[in-house]
Amino acid sequence: MGVDFIEKVKRTFEKHLDLQRAKLATADLFTRTPIENRPAFSADLVGRFVPKVGMELIAEVDGQTLVLSNDQTVVARGTVPPSILQAVEDSCGVATAIVQEVHEFSGVVEVTLC
């Protein structure tokens, strides 16, 4: 009733890590990870409102420039490439822009479009 009893009553399965699943999740030389490739541009700040990094702004087309606003306040204006203007126009003339960097001293904000 010693060791042989313990061997008989112990669990019949073993907990272990699924090695194939772990192998699939491990990155190697040929793993292709998705890269965010959003159009980014800079715009000149207008007025006294300074946006924060990560803030969402509304981007609208105004002629050959893109106007960034927060609710009803115009925050920045920027001259952007025609491809970005066309992309915003194709989305009914309005897009969401996310602030990536703010340079208060130079009065420039860098944003990406969603």
C-alpha positions as CSV (number, residue, x, y, z in Angstrom):
1,M,0.0,0.0,0.0
2,G,2.9,2.3,-0.6
3,V,4.2,3.5,-3.9
4,D,2.2,1.2,-6.0
5,F,-1.0,2.6,-4.6
6,I,0.0,6.1,-5.4
7,E,0.8,5.1,-9.0
8,K,-2.6,3.5,-9.4
9,V,-4.6,6.5,-8.1
10,K,-2.7,9.4,-9.7
11,R,-4.1,11.3,-12.6
12,T,-3.9,9.5,-16.0
13,F,-3.1,12.7,-18.0
14,E,-0.3,15.1,-17.8
15,K,-0.5,18.9,-18.2
16,H,1.9,20.2,-20.8
17,L,2.3,23.0,-23.2
18,D,1.2,22.4,-26.8
19,L,4.6,22.7,-28.4
20,Q,3.3,23.0,-32.0
21,R,1.1,25.9,-30.9
22,A,4.0,27.6,-29.2
23,K,6.1,27.0,-32.3
24,L,3.5,28.8,-34.5
25,A,3.4,31.8,-32.2
26,T,7.2,32.2,-32.1
27,A,8.6,34.7,-34.7
28,D,11.4,33.6,-36.9
29,L,13.3,35.0,-39.9
30,F,10.4,34.4,-42.3
31,T,7.6,35.7,-40.1
32,R,5.7,38.6,-41.8
33,T,4.2,41.0,-39.3
34,P,1.7,43.6,-40.4
35,I,3.1,47.1,-40.6
36,E,1.0,50.2,-40.1
37,N,1.3,52.2,-43.2
38,R,-1.0,55.2,-42.7
39,P,-0.4,58.4,-44.5
40,A,1.2,60.9,-42.3
41,F,1.7,64.7,-42.7
42,S,2.5,67.8,-40.8
43,A,0.2,70.8,-40.4
44,D,0.7,74.3,-39.0
45,L,-1.1,75.1,-35.7
46,V,-3.7,77.8,-35.8
47,G,-4.8,79.7,-32.7
48,R,-3.9,78.9,-29.1
49,F,-5.3,75.4,-28.8
50,V,-2.5,72.9,-28.6
51,P,-3.6,69.2,-29.2
52,K,-2.2,66.3,-27.1
53,V,-0.5,63.3,-28.6
54,G,-3.1,60.6,-29.4
55,M,-5.9,63.0,-29.7
56,E,-8.4,62.5,-32.5
57,L,-9.1,65.4,-34.8
58,I,-11.5,65.9,-37.7
59,A,-9.8,66.3,-41.1
60,E,-11.7,68.1,-43.8
61,V,-10.7,69.2,-47.3
62,D,-10.7,73.0,-48.0
63,G,-9.5,73.6,-51.5
64,Q,-5.9,72.3,-51.7
65,T,-5.4,72.2,-47.9
66,L,-6.5,69.9,-45.2
67,V,-8.1,71.5,-42.1
68,L,-7.9,69.8,-38.8
69,S,-10.5,70.7,-36.2
70,N,-11.6,69.7,-32.7
71,D,-15.4,69.9,-32.6
72,Q,-16.0,73.5,-33.9
73,T,-12.5,74.9,-33.4
74,V,-9.9,74.9,-36.2
75,V,-6.7,73.5,-34.8
76,A,-4.3,73.3,-37.8
77,R,-4.1,73.7,-41.5
78,G,-1.7,71.7,-43.8
79,T,-0.8,71.4,-47.4
80,V,-0.8,67.7,-48.2
81,P,-0.1,65.6,-51.3
82,P,-2.9,65.2,-53.8
83,S,-3.2,61.5,-52.9
84,I,-4.1,62.3,-49.3
85,L,-6.6,65.0,-50.4
86,Q,-8.2,62.5,-52.8
87,A,-8.4,59.8,-50.1
88,V,-10.2,62.3,-47.8
89,E,-12.5,63.4,-50.6
90,D,-13.3,59.8,-51.3
91,S,-14.5,59.3,-47.7
92,C,-17.2,62.0,-48.1
93,G,-14.7,64.8,-47.5
94,V,-14.1,64.0,-43.8
95,A,-11.6,61.7,-42.1
96,T,-10.2,61.1,-38.6
97,A,-6.7,62.2,-37.9
98,I,-4.7,61.1,-34.9
99,V,-2.0,63.4,-33.5
100,Q,1.4,61.6,-33.4
101,E,3.7,64.5,-32.3
102,V,3.2,68.1,-31.3
103,H,6.0,70.7,-31.7
104,E,4.8,73.7,-29.8
105,F,7.9,75.8,-30.4
106,S,7.7,75.6,-34.1
107,G,3.9,75.5,-34.2
108,V,3.7,72.2,-36.1
109,V,1.7,69.1,-35.4
110,E,2.3,65.7,-37.1
111,V,-0.8,63.6,-37.7
112,T,-1.8,60.3,-39.4
113,L,-5.1,59.6,-41.1
114,C,-7.2,56.6,-40.2
